[in-house]
Structures are given as structure tokens and as C-alpha cells.
Amino acid sequence: MKPNQIVMWICGLSLLLGLAPVGRAAAQVIDPATGRIPTLAPLVKEVTPAVVNISVQGRIREDNPLYQDPLFREFFDVPRQLEKEFSATGSGVIVDAQRGFVLTANHVVAHASNVQITTKDGRKFAAKLVGRDPPTDVALLQIREPNGLKAIKLGNSDALQVGDFVIAVGNPFGLGQTVTSGLVGALGRTGLVKQGYEDFIQTDAAINPGNSGGGLIDLRGELVGINTAIISPGGGNVGIGFAVPINMARKVMDQLVATGRVTRGRIGVALEDMDAPVAGHLEGARITEVSPGSPAERAGLRKGDVILKADDIPIRSATQMRNVIGLTPVGHEVHLTIERDRTTENATVQVEPLAEPRTRANGRS
């Protein structure tokens, strides 16, 4: 039996553990082909070589507390800010072994001047920053001399469902590579950061400080998310962690590889979530305004239209639609399915450059 088959077999039989007496359950879950008790070990062995530890050093500027004192400020000419050296650890995932590309979280490397990557087998590599995108908290590193690396296959985060089994792999508290398991608890979480494009996967797989940038992996052994945040009053895991969907991270990565930065555009609409069903649809993004002369107007979009799909991806909310536009390169087209007057229509709209730089989706796309 192949490792993936064993893992899927585990999922079905593991549910019986809570339903049957201990002796009977134990008899049921032994693999008759091998005589072994089900385990995630084959999956873990396959995917963990692609997850790396990241060590960073750099300098950050902090407010000088003496500057707040008018006496010091007037007579001692104290600087407003001070530079401070720092070091930190995080995690990353090798997504291209030949080119040495490693996905991680932006906040892991945001102020780094020196980055070192350590693989599971203990080898150390110098790495350079290809680019980073604070609004999605995604960054891309490149190992300078890649040799003998193993990458993980990228999955399809749009296919995830609440209740799917996942494992999180990373470097919590700098302890070294650690594996935790859990479920997808929710999809499309937003409102966690002040600025950004959000569509987080929520999971109860333990994510702690240091796990940031590590992999959220499904039971096919495919990368479905980049672990990025936790909600915790005390700073440790309480069963609520978040990951950037890999489909979002992949679009960011493609732009970072091509140009070293992410350029966002607009189509010229204001959007809102659905508050009532339209023609039987409970999800979608309703257009509340179309800017004159915008790509949306040229494409024939109107106020009141409900966007149901974008490039064949079902749209659940206005936030998700803004994410789609925000991650589509300027000049590219987006194919929309819309609901208008109880009929379904198609439209193609081209993303144009923003008139002025913006870092936050504010209701318009």
C-alpha cells in the first residue's frame, strides 16, 4: 500500500476510535496487509524535508524613550529613533528545488539583512530576498547555491473544506522542526490585520511563535497554506491558527519571481457582501458603484450586478473578490460570471494600474 493510500485509510478508520470499545477499535485499525497500526509517519517522512528553519539578523529603528522628555530633547540633542540589532527565527517551505525558491511569511524577513536557511538534515545555506509583499504577509527567498534540495508539491487551497485533516510543520520557539495535526476549522477568515488582502485558512493544528512561514499540508502531502498568525492572549497556541492559502501565495510568488514586487490594479467598482439572496444565491459580491470610464464600465458591468465567479472560482464575499483583483497582474483579464435581473451573464474585464498607490483594499477594486 502506498503512503498516500495509508494516510487516506487512516482518516476513515480513525473516526472509529471514538465510536468503538478500545479492544475492538484496535483490532479494526490494524492494516491487514502489513500488520501495522495506522500512522502519519509515511506522510511526514515524505514532506518534512521541504520545510526549513530560517534564521535572520538585521537592524530595526525604535522610538527613543529619552526623546519624549522635553528637557533631554532641548539640551542633549537626543535622536528621535535608535537603531537596534536583532535576530529571530522562523520557518519556510521549499517550493522549487532547482531554483532554490523558499516561501515564507513576510514578517519573518521584513527587516533582515542576513538570512540563513537550515534544512531538516542540518545543512545550512545562505539565502537572498527575492521580494516580499506585506499586504498578504508573503515573502520569497532564494537559496544562493541550491544543492540536493527537495521541494513540496503545491496543492489547491480552493478545494479545501471545513473538516479536512491537515498538518502544520515549522520551527516553533526555535526548538527545531516540529509537526502538529488538526482540522481546517474555517475558510475565508478576514479582519485579522489592519492592512492587507485576507482570505485565511483557520486551523486547530498547533501553530506557535516560530511556526510563521512554515507549511500547512493536506493528507495528499501537498502544500495548501503558509502559516502566518495565531490568536492567543498569552502568545502560545490555543487552537486557533491561520495560514495564507497557497493559491494566494502562488500568485504573489509568480509576480515576485517576475519583477521582485507585486503590482496591484483596479477594475473600478465598489463592492459589498450579499445581505439577502439574489435569484437563489446566498454568496457573491454585489456591485454598488461603477466608476465612469473604468474597465468595469467598458466591460458592461452595472450597479446591482452580483459577481458569482471570477476565472471560474466561486466568489463568497466582497473581500474575496477584492483579493482576486488585487492579485491579478496589471494588464491581465479576469473572466466574470454575474447575476443580473435573475439571469446569468459573462463579462471580461481588464485590470488597469491604480491611479495612486494604495496598501489596503477599502471597499473598491
Buried (B, 14 or more C-beta within 10 A) or exposed (E): EEBBEBBBBBEEBBEEEEEBEEEEBEEEBEBEEEEEEBEBEBBBEBBBBBBBBBBBBBEEEEEBEBBEEEEBBEEEEBEEEBEEEEEBBBBBBBBBBEBBBBBBBBBBBBBBEEBBBBBBEEEEBEBEBBBBBBBBBBBBBBBEEBEEBBBBEBBBBBEBEEEBBBBBBBBBEEEBBBBBBBBBBEBBBBEBBEEBBBBBBBBBBBBBBBBBBBBBBBBBBBBBBBBBBBEBEEEEBEBBBBBBBBBBBBBBBBBBBEEEEBEBBBBBBBBEBBEEEBEEEEBBBBBBBBBEEBBBBBBBBBEBBBBBBBEEEEBBBBBBBBBBBBBBBBEEEBEBBBBBEEEEEEBEBBBBEBEEEBEEBEBBB
